[in-house]
Amino acid sequence: MPRKIMIVDDEMHLARILQFTLEHAGYDVVTAFDGKEALDALECEVPDLVILDLMLPIVDGYKICNIIKNGDRFRDTPVIILSARDFGKEKLDEPLNADLLMEKPFNTKHLLDEISRLLG
């Protein structure tokens, strides 16, 4: 049974490219395009990993990451933050308990390698 990855990004074009790439790599993919849609999806989906943008409409990625990592249900679910923020230069708006921070644009092979590593 393929591992399930949830992509949460309001850039629909990027989310669809990621979805295609991950499905081609053998993963089952669920997408959400804003924070509320992601939270709603988490009510019925149990992803093995979440790829999350920080700057999202309705509910931002900081809140979603903290909900995932601080709750009992998804505490051990790896979260990759994929953002246009420059993590080396910009201070984060609030602490993140993510497993990996990646900047856009990103290297697809590196992302796939990190997903594989995080999923064991």
Buried (B, 14 or more C-beta within 10 A) or exposed (E): EEBBBBBBBBBEEBBBEBBEBBEEBEBBBBBBBBBBBBBEBBEEBEBBBBBBBBBBEEBBBBBBBBBBBEEEEBEEBBBBBBBEBEEEEEEBEEEBEBBBBBEEEBEEEEBBEBBEEBEE
